[in-house]
Structure formats: C-alpha cells, structure tokens
Amino acid sequence: MFEKKPKSYTELLGKTNRIVEGTIIKGDIETSGDFRMDGHLIGNFQTKGKIVIGPASSVKGDIICKSADIEGKFEGKIQVQEILNIKSKASIHGEVVCGKLSVEPGADFSATCQMKPILKNHHGQSAEEKTAQ
C-alpha cells in the first residue's frame, strides 16, 4: 500500500561534501548539498546549501550559496541568500551580498557589503527562486 523509495547512499550518509587540507582545486564547483572546504579553491563555487570555509582554507573566486560560515581567507564576490557568519580568524576581501551578516570581533572584513532581505511569497519560495524557474 505505501511503498517507500529506498534512499540513495548520499542521503543515508548526509549530503556534505568535503575538500581536505592540502588539496588545491583550480576550477569551478557546483553542488546541491552542503560543502566544507579545508583546502584551497581558485575558481567559482555554487551550492543550494551551506558552505563552510575552514580556518586553514582559502577561496579566490565568486561564491553563490544559501548560507556560509567563513573561518579562513576569501577573496572575490560572495552572494549569500540567508546568513553569512564571519568568524574571528577570517579574512574577507571583495564584495559581499547577503540577507543577514554576523561578524565576530577580530575578523579582517575589507569588503563592500550590500544587505538584501530575502522575500518569501505565500508558497514559501523566494522571489529569486521563482524568477530562476
């Protein structure tokens, strides 16, 4: 009567991708899941989820994501739909566009910043998501 579709391997383990320390990626990354970067990225990054840039990590390029925690170095343009958390050891240089911003004391924040609230329609879908369809 009620048939359940078996979950995929990634759904069982969670959907967080990870790049470990010592790894350097030159190129663009696109994913639908969450992502933790402890290595180095020279290129653009896009996810529908959250990105965490670890304390020993660096990203040089553009980022588009739902939410972000930055502890390492970032240089470029970052567009965060919801909240951007900048930790005390972080170094941000470039351009920031976000819904909400949290900056811990001690962070190096040398960027232009534009706050754009995310407007939800009556279906719970953001205006940006609606126009992208």
N, C-alpha and C positions, 0 to 999 in steps of 0.2 A: 504494500500500500504506500508506504513512504520510503522511497529509495534515496539513499544518501550517496552523493557523488564522492568517491574517495579523494582525499586531499592529496595535493601534489607534495613532493619531497620538500620543496622550499616552504610550503605552508606549514608543514609539520615542524620544521626547524626554525621558523621565523623568516622574515624577509629582509634581514640586514646584511648588506654586502660589506666587505672589509678589505682594505688595502693596508698591508702591514708595513712597519718601519723598514727602511732600506729599499723600498720599491719606488721606482720613478716611472711615471706614465706620461708620455708625450702624445697627446691626442684628446679627443672628446669622449665623455662618458655620459650615457643616458640610461636611466633605470626607473622603474616604477616603485621600487622598495626603498627602505631606509638605507643609509650608507655611512660607514665610518672610515675616515681617511687618516691613516697614521703615516703614510708615505708622502710622496710628492707628486703633484699633478701640474703639468704645464699644458693647459688646454681648458676647454669649457666643460661644465658639468650641469646636468639637468636631471631632476627627480621630482616625482609627485609626492615624495615622502620627506623625511628629515635627513640632513647631512650633519655629521659631527666631524670637525677638523681637529684632530688631536694636538697635544702640546708640542710634539716634535715634527709636526706636519706643515707643509706649505702648499698653497694653491695659487697659481698665477694664471688668471683667465676669468671668465664670466661664470657665475652660478645662478641658476634658477631653481628654486625649491619651495616646499611648503613651510618648513621651519629649519632653523640652523643653530648649532652651538659651535662657536669658534674658540679654540684654545691656542692654536698655532698662528701661522702667518698667512694672510690673504692679501692679494694684490689684483685688483680688477673691479668689475661691477657685479654686485650681488643683489638679486631680487628675491625677497622672501615674502611669501604670501601671508604668513601669520607672524610668528615671533622670531626675532634674531637675538640670541644670547651671546654676548661677547664677554669672555672670561678675562680675569686679571692678567694673565700671561699673553693674551692675544695681541697681534699687530695687524691692523686693518688699514690699507691704503687704497683709495679709489673712490668708488661710488656705491652708495647703499640706498636701496628702495625696499621698505618693509612696512608691515602692518603695525607691529609693535617692536620696541627696541629696549634691550636691557644691557647696560654696560657696567661691568664691575670696576671698582677703583683700581688703578694701576694699568689698565689696558691702554695700548697705543692706538688711538682712534683718529686717524688723519684722513677723513673721507667726507665727501658731501653726503648729506642724508636727507631723504625725502620720505615722509610718512604717508602711507596710503591705506586708509582703513578698507578692509575687505567687506563689501556689502553683500549680504546674503538675500536671495529672493525667497518667496514663500515656499519653495521646494527645497531649501537648504543648499542651493547651488550658488556659487559666487558669480558675480557678473562676468569676471574674466573667463571662468569655465564655460559659461553659457555662450559667449562670443566665440570661443575656440571650437565649439561643436559644429 
